[in-house]
Amino acid sequence: MAGAPPAILGGWTTRTVGDPDGLTPLQAEIRDAVARELHAQFALRADRLDLADLPEVAYQITRRVDEVLSRIS
C-alpha cells in the first residue's frame, strides 16, 4: 500500500513495504514480526522485561522469524 501511513504498534512505527527505509520486503516483514512479538511480550509482562525473561523472549522472536521464513521456502 504505497502512500499508506505507518501503523503505530506499542509506540513503535511499522512502515509499509516499499517505504524508503532501505529494507527489502523480506527484511521489512522480519522487522515487523520481531516488533509484533516484542510488543506482545511487553504486554504479557506488564511493560517490563527482566533479565531472566530474555531467553523466552528470544525464543518467541525466533519462532516468529521462522514463521516468516517458512512462508517463503
C-alpha positions as CSV (number, residue, x, y, z in Angstrom):
1,M,0.0,0.0,0.0
2,A,2.2,2.8,-1.2
3,G,1.4,6.1,0.4
4,A,-0.4,4.4,3.4
5,P,0.5,5.9,6.7
6,P,2.7,3.8,9.0
7,A,0.8,1.9,11.7
8,I,1.7,2.5,15.3
9,L,2.4,-0.6,17.3
10,G,3.1,-0.2,21.0
11,G,4.7,3.1,20.4
12,W,6.8,1.8,17.5
13,T,6.1,2.7,13.9
14,T,5.7,-0.1,11.5
15,R,6.1,1.0,7.9
16,T,4.5,-0.5,4.9
17,V,6.6,-2.4,2.4
18,G,8.1,0.0,-0.2
19,D,8.9,2.7,2.2
20,P,12.3,4.2,1.7
21,D,13.8,2.6,4.8
22,G,16.4,0.6,2.8
23,L,15.0,-2.8,3.7
24,T,14.0,-5.5,1.3
25,P,10.4,-6.7,1.6
26,L,11.7,-9.8,3.5
27,Q,13.7,-7.7,5.9
28,A,10.7,-5.4,6.5
29,E,8.5,-8.5,7.2
30,I,11.0,-9.9,9.6
31,R,11.3,-6.5,11.3
32,D,7.6,-6.3,11.6
33,A,7.3,-9.8,13.0
34,V,10.0,-9.0,15.6
35,A,8.2,-5.8,16.6
36,R,4.9,-7.5,17.0
37,E,6.4,-10.2,19.2
38,L,8.3,-7.7,21.3
39,H,5.1,-5.8,21.7
40,A,3.2,-9.0,22.8
41,Q,6.0,-9.9,25.2
42,F,5.9,-6.4,26.8
43,A,2.1,-6.6,27.1
44,L,2.3,-10.1,28.7
45,R,4.9,-8.9,31.2
46,A,3.3,-5.6,32.2
47,D,5.7,-3.5,30.1
48,R,8.7,-4.8,31.8
49,L,11.3,-7.4,30.8
50,D,13.6,-8.8,33.4
51,L,16.9,-10.3,32.5
52,A,15.6,-13.7,33.4
53,D,12.8,-13.3,30.7
54,L,15.3,-12.7,27.8
55,P,15.8,-16.4,26.8
56,E,12.0,-16.9,26.5
57,V,11.6,-13.6,24.6
58,A,14.4,-14.6,22.3
59,Y,12.8,-18.0,21.7
60,Q,9.5,-16.4,20.8
61,I,11.1,-13.9,18.5
62,T,13.0,-16.8,16.8
63,R,9.7,-18.6,16.3
64,R,8.1,-15.6,14.6
65,V,11.1,-15.1,12.3
66,D,10.9,-18.8,11.5
67,E,7.2,-18.4,10.5
68,V,8.1,-15.6,8.2
69,L,11.0,-17.6,6.6
70,S,8.9,-20.8,6.3
71,R,6.3,-18.9,4.2
72,I,8.9,-18.1,1.5
73,S,10.5,-21.6,1.2
